[in-house]
Each structure stands twice: as C-alpha cells, then as structure tokens.
C-alpha cells in the first residue's frame, strides 16, 4: 500500500494536445496518483472531449481517477484554487498543461517526505525540454539550502527556481500558505513559493526526482496576462506582477521588523529587473516607485558595485537607508 495519497491538479487552457501528453506521463508514474483533477480555464478547443475519452480509458485500464471541471476564463490561480479545494489527497502536486516528468518523479518526491508530518514541500531537479519533447542534457539542481534565511534571500533576489510541478506540497503546507493569488496575471507560482518560505514551510530536496520544463514559442497558459508572451503588453504585465510580488514580501518583512536583513536580496532583485525589463522600468514610471528606488540604492551600495567602488575611492561615507515610512506608504 502506498504511504501517501497524491492528488495532481492541472490548470489548462486551449492546449488539449499538450494536456494529453501531461496526462500520459501521470498514467506512467511508479507512484500512481490517487486522482488527477483537470480544471479547464475556459478552453474553446476539444479539451473536454479528450479528457472525457481518457477518463473512460483510465477507469478501464488503470483505475486512475480523472476528474474534469470547467470554469470561465479566470486564470490559472483561480483554476488551481478550485482544483485544490476538490482534491482529496494528503499531498498535492500542481502542474501546467505542458509539464512532463520522469516516471519515478512522484515516488521520489513522496520518498523525500517520509517521516515528515509537518508543513513541508519536497522539490525536484529539472531539465528543459522543447515543444517536441527533446530534453536538454543539462540538469538543473537547486543549490543546497543553507538556512531558511538564505532561501528567502534567493527567492526575493530571483535566483531560486523549481518549476511548479517539481514541488510536492503536504496538506499542512497548503493550509499554512493559503490560496493562490488571483490578483496576479503571471508568476503566481513565484509568489506562492515565496509565501511558503515566509510562512516557515520546510523545503526538502528529493535528489532523485526529475521533472521537465517545457520551452516553446506561443501562449504558455491562459488569459488574463499570458505569462509566455514576449510582446510589450505581456512584458509590462510581467513587470508589474514582479514588482507586486516583492511589494507583498516587503510589507511582511516590515511588519516583522526584519526588512533590512534582506536589503541585499532586494538589490539583487533590482539588478534582475534591469536585466530583464530594461527601459520598461522608466516608461512605466517604476523608477520613481519607492520600493524600486530603495532596491536600486541597495544594488548600488552592494559590495563590489561600481557605485561602491567610486565612493570608496573618494572616501565618501555610505548614504543612509531611505525612510522606511516612504516604503510602507
């Protein structure tokens, strides 16, 4: 008898052909999920028909339960909340409709949680795969977690990444994290993981677990705010969500009185913003945003930055931190 019952929740929108591939890799898992909950986020293709056909086949061939729920197009966060509410397993794994994983991925993630009855998440390594399923030889393994503080620094700075389907959540972890943030049109998985870290959820590596992160051109997920689009409107939405996520983290850290211990991480985040979005920061008026300004100052005053080297050469004192009241207004 399998020790843990795993429910898989998949949000999908107009990509029935990719969803079938994701479902096929779940049917081949060594650790068979208790159920798969597909939440259709307003598709107008043949998703319903394909899932219905697979559901009948699974009942006959594998006794694996496949549930289908339809909602009007409200985005992946709403879809995941709906699927999470219906799921019956004591662990939940979230997938996008283009995600894939190795045949022993779930068993490895479950094994990593052996003996854990607290709020915990086990996480996998990942490799990129293209639209045709060709997998890159390079395996990405998250850096070892030195401490919860270091993990939070990495997440704020943007250097920690595991695809959402590379994480297995215990029920207690989900209860502590709360619902997915439906106000975000992209990167809601980053905010969800960031919130998990800030709620002291434990992160447990699953060294043998491997998942595959699809890289392809086109819409990655559903409207509103298609996270995979690279035109300017899509980039603007992603930029604004990126700032919103850090603003939420900033607010919590201010309330806890620990903000300044993460100042360097916000400086790293600012450098990432500049690299990723460049002139959009100015054109969207974000260079005058108090949080962005504070993060920029942190980046400029970081050891080794060109600004710090210039100040040291002139023997100038370091500038004081900006007024925290401005950041929390």
Secondary structure, DSSP 4 states (H G I P E B T S, - for coil): --SS-EEEEEEESS-HHHHHHHHHHHHT-SS--SEEEEEEES--SSHHHHHHHHHHHHHHHT--EEEEEEE-S--HHHHHHHHHHH--SSEEEEEETT-EE-TTHHHHHHHHTTT--SSEEEEEEEEEEETT-PBPSPPB-PPP---HHHHHHHHHHT-----GGGEEEEHHHHHHH-S--TT-SS-HHHHHHHHHHHTT-EEEEEEEEEEEEEE-SS--SPSSS-TT--SHHHHHHHHHHHHHHHHHHHHHHHHHT-GGGGHHHHHHHHHHHHHHHTTHHHHTTGGG-HHHHHHHHHHHTSTT-HHHHHHHHTTPPPPPPPPHHHHH-
